[in-house]
Amino acid sequence: MKLISGGVCAAKGFTASGIHCGIRKSRTKKDLALIFSQAPAACAAVYTTNLVKGAPLTVTKRHLSDGKAQAVICNSGNANTCNADGIEIAEEMSALAAQALGIRPEDVVVASTGVIGEPLNIAPIAAGIPALVAALSENGGDDAAEGIMTTDTVKKEAAVEFVLDGKTCRLGGIAKGSGMIHPNMATMLVFITTDVSISPALLQKALSGDIASTFNMVSVDGDTSTNDMVTVLANGLAGNREITEEDADFSAFMAALNTVTVALCRMIAGDGEGATKLLECRVAGAPDEAIARTVAKSVICSSLLKAAMFGADANWGRVLCAIGYSGAPVDVNKIDVAFRSKAGYIPVCKNGAGIPFSEEEAKKILLEKEIEILVSLNDGFMGATAWGCDLTYDYVKINGDYRT
């Protein structure tokens, strides 16, 4: 397996585009994106568990009842959530895209992201569809990645190449997410494409299994979005024997999927609103994976720890505090904690108690852009990783007037 470029256009038969249609006031920002498969594709999705859901999720779930799709259309700048005509607008977006592409509306995944509770005008979208379709290109993944951004400061793309059944296969994705990120069963907006041939049932199983250790382990601010969705389209154009059971090919596909999703998780966490640092909490020595995940997620979600990391303060007591209220059944007298970055490694806690360490060395380590928080429970052999970011003054500035 190797990392390649191309994002959602890396896989055979996929094109994409992104344009400014007028949803956003700034003409320098793209606000409409399209992904298209030359052939009908198996499609799987997971959705936010927030009871308040964006209309596009309801429409997409209905469209994917047969496990098939051929296109994705997504706008940014408006979430199309809590609108009286939201379902109608989402269905119209699907219909407009389908008509221009010559496919069924039911084969279109529709998504929106942006401000909640503001009406979405279909006019600029309808006017922009012809240009959006005309711009479809095998090199359009970058534009599509830009078209789905809101407060993101960087585009998020990843892709891999691997071999199945003697055939070269590719899988790539794009994501958006910077704030309102605390997923449970999904996250942000993530669109993944692959030319692997796999049944819809196995594709759904692969995606649902993967997110437990990837997207569900990311948190920026503790707020679960109303529009979170992850979708995967698999058009089979690589020519491999269709994956219909959990065999070696399925395991290889899962490994490729996980490589891309972990890369996207790290990009999302590192680009958290106002963030200056990517935080990665690695938990080891847990009696089972569920406990490891609970501990890692609790640490990465701690506002006090996130603030300490912003200030490069090795306040390891906040790690222990977060583990203590996580609800995980752990022996606090066995816990070890250390911090690591490219500047070095420093243990700060042994068997649940502080140990002597150099504050100067710790600060040097914590001033780096990527910080690992290493926790050992010393009570088993299982582990888990969670990703987040520091909490800065700019997070409040961004969200203090996000709507206005």
C-alpha positions as CSV (number, residue, x, y, z in Angstrom):
1,M,0.0,0.0,0.0
2,K,1.3,3.5,-0.8
3,L,0.0,7.0,-0.3
4,I,-0.8,8.8,-3.5
5,S,-2.3,12.2,-4.6
6,G,-5.8,12.8,-6.1
7,G,-8.2,12.7,-3.2
8,V,-11.7,11.7,-4.3
9,C,-10.4,11.6,-7.9
10,A,-7.6,9.1,-7.3
11,A,-9.9,6.1,-7.9
12,K,-10.7,5.1,-11.5
13,G,-13.9,6.6,-13.0
14,F,-14.4,9.5,-10.5
15,T,-14.4,13.2,-11.4
16,A,-15.1,16.2,-9.2
17,S,-15.5,19.9,-9.2
18,G,-16.0,22.9,-7.0
19,I,-17.2,26.4,-7.8
20,H,-18.5,29.6,-6.2
21,C,-22.3,29.9,-6.9
22,G,-23.3,32.6,-4.6
23,I,-24.4,31.0,-1.3
24,R,-21.4,32.7,0.3
25,K,-21.0,36.4,0.0
26,S,-17.2,36.2,-0.6
27,R,-16.7,35.4,-4.3
28,T,-13.2,34.1,-3.4
29,K,-14.6,31.1,-1.6
30,K,-16.1,28.1,-3.4
31,D,-19.4,27.0,-1.9
32,L,-20.7,24.1,-4.1
33,A,-19.0,20.8,-4.8
34,L,-19.8,17.8,-6.9
35,I,-18.3,14.2,-7.1
36,F,-19.4,11.9,-9.9
37,S,-18.8,8.3,-10.7
38,Q,-18.9,7.2,-14.4
39,A,-20.5,4.0,-13.3
40,P,-23.2,3.3,-10.6
41,A,-21.5,2.6,-7.3
42,A,-22.2,0.7,-4.1
43,C,-22.7,3.3,-1.4
44,A,-22.5,3.2,2.4
45,A,-23.0,6.0,5.0
46,V,-23.1,6.8,8.6
47,Y,-24.9,9.8,10.1
48,T,-24.8,12.0,13.2
49,T,-26.7,10.8,16.3
50,N,-27.9,14.3,17.1
51,L,-31.7,14.3,17.2
52,V,-31.6,17.6,15.3
53,K,-30.5,16.5,11.8
54,G,-30.0,18.5,8.7
55,A,-32.5,17.9,5.9
56,P,-29.8,16.5,3.5
57,L,-29.2,13.6,5.9
58,T,-32.9,12.6,5.8
59,V,-32.9,12.8,2.0
60,T,-29.6,10.9,1.6
61,K,-30.7,8.1,3.9
62,R,-33.8,7.7,1.8
63,H,-31.8,7.7,-1.4
64,L,-29.4,5.1,-0.2
65,S,-32.0,2.6,0.8
66,D,-30.9,0.4,-2.1
67,G,-27.2,0.8,-1.3
68,K,-26.4,2.5,-4.6
69,A,-25.4,6.0,-5.6
70,Q,-23.5,7.7,-8.5
71,A,-22.9,11.3,-7.3
72,V,-22.5,13.6,-4.3
73,I,-23.5,17.3,-4.3
74,C,-22.6,19.4,-1.3
75,N,-22.9,23.1,-0.5
76,S,-21.1,25.1,2.2
77,G,-22.2,28.3,3.9
78,N,-25.7,27.1,4.9
79,A,-26.5,23.8,6.8
80,N,-30.1,23.5,5.5
81,T,-31.1,22.5,9.1
82,C,-34.2,23.5,11.0
83,N,-35.8,24.9,7.9
84,A,-39.5,24.4,7.1
85,D,-38.7,23.7,3.5
86,G,-35.4,21.9,4.1
87,I,-36.4,18.5,2.7
88,E,-37.8,20.2,-0.4
89,I,-34.6,22.1,-1.0
90,A,-32.4,19.0,-0.5
91,E,-34.6,17.0,-2.9
92,E,-34.4,19.8,-5.4
93,M,-30.6,19.9,-5.2
94,S,-30.6,16.2,-5.9
95,A,-32.9,16.5,-8.8
96,L,-31.0,19.4,-10.4
97,A,-27.7,17.5,-10.1
98,A,-29.3,14.3,-11.5
99,Q,-30.9,16.0,-14.5
100,A,-27.6,17.7,-15.4
101,L,-25.7,14.4,-15.0
102,G,-28.3,12.2,-16.7
103,I,-28.9,9.9,-13.7
104,R,-31.7,9.3,-11.2
105,P,-32.2,11.8,-8.3
106,E,-32.3,8.7,-6.0
107,D,-28.7,8.1,-7.0
108,V,-27.5,11.4,-5.6
109,V,-26.0,11.9,-2.1
110,V,-26.8,15.4,-0.9
111,A,-25.1,17.3,1.9
112,S,-24.9,20.8,3.3
113,T,-22.7,22.5,5.9
114,G,-22.7,26.0,7.5
115,V,-25.0,28.1,9.6
116,I,-28.0,26.3,11.2
117,G,-31.5,27.7,11.0
118,E,-31.2,30.0,8.0
119,P,-33.2,29.4,4.9
120,L,-31.2,28.0,1.9
121,N,-32.1,29.7,-1.4
122,I,-32.0,27.2,-4.2
123,A,-31.6,29.9,-6.9
124,P,-27.8,30.2,-6.8
125,I,-27.4,26.4,-6.6
126,A,-29.7,26.0,-9.6
127,A,-27.8,28.7,-11.5
128,G,-24.5,27.1,-10.7
129,I,-25.2,23.5,-11.6
130,P,-24.3,23.8,-15.3
131,A,-20.9,25.3,-14.5
132,L,-20.4,22.8,-11.7
133,V,-21.0,19.8,-14.1
134,A,-19.0,21.4,-16.9
135,A,-16.1,21.7,-14.5
136,L,-16.0,18.0,-13.6
137,S,-12.5,16.7,-14.0
138,E,-10.1,13.9,-13.0
139,N,-8.1,16.8,-11.4
140,G,-11.1,18.3,-9.6
141,G,-10.7,16.8,-6.2
142,D,-8.9,19.8,-4.9
143,D,-11.7,22.1,-6.0
144,A,-14.3,19.9,-4.4
145,A,-12.3,19.8,-1.1
146,E,-12.3,23.6,-1.1
147,G,-16.0,23.8,-2.0
148,I,-17.1,21.9,1.2
149,M,-15.0,24.1,3.6
150,T,-16.5,26.3,6.3
151,T,-14.2,27.6,9.0
152,D,-11.5,25.1,7.8
153,T,-8.2,26.8,7.1
154,V,-6.8,23.9,5.0
155,K,-8.2,21.5,2.5
156,K,-8.3,17.9,3.7
157,E,-7.5,15.1,1.2
158,A,-5.9,11.7,1.3
159,A,-5.6,8.7,-1.0
160,V,-3.9,5.3,-1.2
161,E,-3.1,2.7,-3.9
162,F,-3.1,-1.1,-3.1
163,V,-3.6,-4.5,-4.7
164,L,-6.7,-6.8,-4.5
165,D,-7.1,-10.0,-6.5
166,G,-4.1,-9.0,-8.6
167,K,-5.7,-5.6,-9.6
168,T,-4.4,-2.2,-8.7
169,C,-7.0,-0.4,-6.6
170,R,-7.3,3.1,-5.3
171,L,-9.2,4.7,-2.4
172,G,-9.3,8.4,-1.6
173,G,-11.3,10.9,0.3
174,I,-11.9,14.6,1.3
175,A,-13.2,16.0,4.5
176,K,-14.4,19.2,6.1
177,G,-14.4,19.9,9.8
178,S,-13.0,22.4,12.1
179,G,-15.6,23.2,14.8
180,M,-18.7,21.6,16.2
181,I,-16.8,18.3,16.2
182,H,-17.6,15.6,18.8
183,P,-19.0,12.7,16.8
184,N,-20.9,9.6,17.7
185,M,-21.4,7.3,14.8
186,A,-20.1,9.8,12.3
187,T,-18.3,13.0,12.0
188,M,-18.0,16.3,10.0
189,L,-18.6,15.7,6.3
190,V,-16.4,13.1,4.7
191,F,-16.7,11.7,1.2
192,I,-14.7,8.7,0.2
193,T,-14.4,7.1,-3.2
194,T,-12.9,3.8,-4.4
195,D,-12.7,1.7,-7.6
196,V,-12.9,-1.5,-5.6
197,S,-15.8,-3.9,-6.3
198,I,-17.5,-4.6,-3.0
199,S,-21.1,-5.4,-2.2
200,P,-23.2,-2.7,-0.5
201,A,-23.6,-4.8,2.6
202,L,-19.8,-5.4,3.0
203,L,-19.1,-1.8,2.3
204,Q,-21.5,-0.7,5.0
205,K,-19.9,-3.2,7.4
206,A,-16.4,-1.9,6.6
207,L,-17.4,1.7,7.1
208,S,-19.4,1.1,10.3
209,G,-16.5,-1.0,11.7
210,D,-13.9,1.6,10.8
211,I,-15.4,4.7,12.4
212,A,-15.4,3.3,15.9
213,S,-11.6,3.7,16.0
214,T,-11.2,6.7,13.7
215,F,-13.9,9.4,13.3
216,N,-15.6,8.5,16.6
217,M,-12.2,9.2,18.3
218,V,-12.0,12.8,17.2
219,S,-13.1,15.8,19.2
220,V,-12.5,19.5,18.8
221,D,-15.0,21.2,21.1
222,G,-17.5,18.6,22.5
223,D,-20.4,19.7,20.2
224,T,-21.9,17.0,18.0
225,S,-23.0,18.5,14.7
226,T,-26.4,18.3,13.1
227,N,-25.0,17.6,9.7
228,D,-22.3,15.0,10.3
229,M,-22.1,12.3,7.6
230,V,-19.5,9.9,6.2
231,T,-20.2,8.3,2.8
232,V,-18.2,5.8,0.7
233,L,-18.8,5.1,-3.0
234,A,-17.3,2.0,-4.6
235,N,-17.8,1.8,-8.4
236,G,-15.9,-1.5,-9.1
237,L,-13.9,-0.2,-12.0
238,A,-10.6,-1.6,-10.7
239,G,-11.9,-5.0,-11.9
240,N,-11.2,-7.1,-8.8
241,R,-13.4,-10.0,-7.9
242,E,-16.4,-8.5,-5.9
243,I,-15.9,-8.6,-2.2
244,T,-18.9,-10.4,-0.7
245,E,-17.5,-12.0,2.4
246,E,-15.1,-11.1,5.2
247,D,-12.0,-12.7,3.6
248,A,-8.4,-11.6,3.0
249,D,-9.5,-9.1,0.4
250,F,-12.0,-7.6,2.8
251,S,-9.2,-7.2,5.4
252,A,-7.0,-5.5,2.8
253,F,-9.8,-3.2,1.9
254,M,-10.3,-2.3,5.6
255,A,-6.6,-1.6,5.9
256,A,-6.7,0.8,2.9
257,L,-9.9,2.5,4.3
258,N,-8.3,2.9,7.7
259,T,-5.2,4.5,6.3
260,V,-7.2,7.2,4.6
261,T,-9.6,7.8,7.5
262,V,-6.8,8.1,10.1
263,A,-5.1,10.6,7.8
264,L,-8.3,12.6,7.6
265,C,-8.9,12.4,11.3
266,R,-5.5,13.9,12.0
267,M,-6.1,16.7,9.5
268,I,-9.5,17.5,11.1
269,A,-8.2,17.5,14.6
270,G,-5.1,19.6,13.7
271,D,-7.3,22.2,12.0
272,G,-9.7,22.6,14.9
273,E,-11.1,26.2,15.2
274,G,-8.4,28.4,16.6
275,A,-6.1,25.4,17.1
276,T,-2.3,25.7,17.2
277,K,-1.5,22.1,18.0
278,L,-2.6,18.6,17.1
279,L,-3.1,16.4,20.2
280,E,-3.0,12.6,20.0
281,C,-3.8,10.6,23.1
282,R,-2.4,7.0,23.0
283,V,-3.8,4.7,25.6
284,A,-2.1,1.3,26.2
285,G,-2.4,-1.5,28.8
286,A,-6.2,-1.5,29.0
287,P,-8.1,-4.7,29.8
288,D,-10.3,-4.2,26.7
289,E,-10.6,-1.9,23.7
290,A,-13.8,-0.2,25.0
291,I,-12.0,1.0,28.2
292,A,-9.1,2.2,26.2
293,R,-11.3,4.2,23.9
294,T,-13.3,5.7,26.7
295,V,-10.1,6.8,28.5
296,A,-8.5,8.2,25.3
297,K,-11.6,10.2,24.3
298,S,-12.1,11.6,27.8
299,V,-8.5,12.9,27.9
300,I,-8.7,14.4,24.4
301,C,-12.0,16.1,25.3
302,S,-10.8,17.8,28.5
303,S,-11.1,21.6,28.1
304,L,-8.6,22.1,31.0
305,L,-6.0,19.8,29.4
306,K,-6.6,21.4,26.0
307,A,-5.9,24.8,27.5
308,A,-2.8,23.5,29.3
309,M,-1.5,22.2,26.0
310,F,-2.1,25.6,24.4
311,G,0.1,27.1,27.1
312,A,2.7,24.3,26.9
313,D,2.1,23.5,30.6
314,A,2.8,19.9,31.5
315,N,-0.2,19.8,33.9
316,W,-0.5,16.0,34.0
317,G,-3.0,16.1,36.8
318,R,-5.6,17.2,34.2
319,V,-4.9,13.9,32.4
320,L,-5.6,11.9,35.6
321,C,-8.7,14.0,36.3
322,A,-10.1,13.3,32.9
323,I,-9.5,9.6,33.2
324,G,-11.1,9.7,36.7
325,Y,-14.4,11.1,35.4
326,S,-14.5,9.1,32.2
327,G,-16.6,6.3,33.7
328,A,-14.0,3.7,32.7
329,P,-13.3,1.1,35.5
330,V,-9.5,1.7,35.9
331,D,-7.1,1.4,38.8
332,V,-5.8,4.9,39.2
333,N,-2.9,3.7,41.2
334,K,-1.5,1.9,38.2
335,I,-1.6,4.8,35.7
336,D,1.5,6.2,34.0
337,V,1.6,9.4,31.9
338,A,4.2,10.8,29.6
339,F,4.3,13.6,26.9
340,R,6.1,13.2,23.6
341,S,6.8,15.3,20.5
342,K,9.6,15.6,18.0
343,A,11.4,17.6,20.6
344,G,11.6,14.6,23.0
345,Y,9.9,12.4,25.5
346,I,9.2,13.0,29.2
347,P,7.5,10.8,31.8
348,V,5.5,12.9,34.3
349,C,3.4,10.4,36.3
350,K,4.1,6.9,37.6
351,N,1.6,4.6,39.4
352,G,-0.9,7.5,39.6
353,A,1.5,9.9,41.3
354,G,3.8,12.6,40.2
355,I,7.5,12.1,39.6
356,P,10.3,14.6,39.3
357,F,10.8,16.1,35.8
358,S,12.3,19.2,34.2
359,E,9.6,21.8,33.6
360,E,12.0,23.4,31.0
361,E,12.3,20.2,29.1
362,A,8.6,19.6,29.3
363,K,7.8,23.0,27.9
364,K,10.2,22.5,25.0
365,I,8.4,19.3,24.2
366,L,4.9,20.8,24.5
367,L,5.8,23.9,22.3
368,E,5.8,21.6,19.2
369,K,2.8,21.5,16.7
370,E,2.1,17.8,17.3
371,I,1.9,16.5,20.9
372,E,1.4,12.9,22.0
373,I,-0.2,12.2,25.4
374,L,0.9,8.7,26.4
375,V,-1.2,6.9,29.0
376,S,-0.5,3.4,30.2
377,L,-3.2,1.8,32.4
378,N,-0.9,-1.2,33.2
379,D,-3.9,-3.5,33.4
380,G,-4.1,-5.4,30.1
381,F,-2.9,-5.5,26.5
382,M,-5.4,-3.4,24.6
383,G,-5.1,0.2,23.4
384,A,-6.8,3.1,21.5
385,T,-5.9,6.4,20.0
386,A,-8.0,9.7,20.1
387,W,-7.3,13.0,18.3
388,G,-8.0,16.6,19.3
389,C,-6.5,20.0,19.5
390,D,-5.6,22.7,22.0
391,L,-8.1,25.3,23.2
392,T,-7.1,28.8,22.3
393,Y,-8.4,32.4,22.6
394,D,-9.2,32.3,18.9
395,Y,-11.8,29.5,19.3
396,V,-14.0,31.9,21.3
397,K,-13.3,34.7,18.8
398,I,-14.4,32.5,15.8
399,N,-17.6,31.3,17.5
400,G,-18.5,34.5,19.2
401,D,-19.8,36.0,16.0
402,Y,-19.9,32.9,13.7
403,R,-23.4,33.6,12.4
404,T,-23.3,37.4,12.2
